[in-house]
Amino acid sequence: MLSSMDQKGAPRWPRGQRFSLSPIGIEAEAAYRSAVQDVRALGREALELAERRWADRLGLDPCDGIVLTELRQGRLTLPQLARAMECCDTSDIQVRAALDRLVRAGFVESSTAPRQAA
């Protein structure tokens, strides 16, 4: 599950906004998949440690890798991404927070500029 983030001052993404991986996002997603694959058979604790190490190196949340992996499939809207993340028991607010982190860090690109929250 993704961690919550205070939404004050966070961008408000239009419903039709599309998101995709940037060149550094493609590299980060591949590194995430590799880190997870290498420890998958070792149990939950090893998986969480690998996710945390991956995230710490990039200044991200450990679960941001899941969002990057979903975006690997192509340009998705926020509602599409939120539906894909439902299986992880992740709320729309958590998906928005992850997108905000990833866009600000340059790992995800958006097709248009967001409207700023009032």
N, C-alpha and C positions, 0 to 999 in steps of 0.2 A: 504494500500500500504506500502511496506517496504521502509525504508529510505535508501538512497544511501550511499556508503562508498568508500573512496579513495582506489583504487585497487593497488597502488604502493606497492610492496613487499608482496602482498597477494598471497597465494598459487594458482597455476594454476591446477585445477582439470582435470585429463584426462576424456575424454568423457564417457568412460565405468566405471568410478569410481562409486562405490555403497556406499550409506549412509544409516545408520540405527540409531535408538535411542540407547543410552547407558543406563545403569541402572538408572543413575540420570536423563537422558533425559525422560525416561518413567515416572518417578515421576513428573517431571516438566510439561510434556504434560498433565498428569491427573489433576494436579493442575490448569493448564490453562483452560482445559475443564470445570472443576468445577466452576471456577471463572466466566467464560463466561455464563454458563448455569444459574447461580444464578441471573444474572442481565439482561439477554436477553430481558425480557418483560418490562424492565424499560426504554428503549430508548437508543439512540446512545451515549449520554453523559455518562450515567452510564456504558455502555459497554466499552467505551474508558478509563474511570477511572479505571475499574476493570483490563483491560489489562495493564495499566500503573503501577498499584500497583503490579501485578504479575511480570512484567518485572523488576521493581525496586528492588524487593526482591532478584532476581537472577542475577542482573547486565546485563540484556539483553534489546533488543529493544522490545517494546510492540508487534510488528507484528511477532516476532520470534516464538510466540506461534502457529501461523498459519502453519509455516514450520514444527514445531514439530508434529502438528496434521496430516499433510500430510505424514510424515515419520512413523507415527504410523502404517500405512498399510503395512510396510515392507521395505526391502532394495530397494531404488530407485536410479537411476542414476540422474545426474544433468539435462539432457534433459527431463526425465520423471517428475522430480520435477518442472521444469520450465513450462512444459505444464500444470501440475495440478494447478499452481499458476496463469496462464493466466486469469482465471475468476476473480481474485483479482486485475487485471490490474497491475501486477508485472513483471518487466523486468528481463531478464537473469542476468544482472549485480546486481540487487537487491537480487535475489535468491542466487547468488554466495556470496554476502556480508553477508547474513544471515547465510549461511553454514559456512563461515569462522568464524564468531562470535561463532556459536554453537559448531563447532569442537574445537576451541581454548578453549572454556569454559568447554568442556568435556560432553556436552549434546548429541552430535552426534558423531558417530564413522564412519570412512571411512575404506574401505577394503584394500587400499594401501596408501602409503605416497604420498603426492602431489609433483609435480615438482615446484621448486621455480621460481617466475617470474624474468626475467632478469632485 
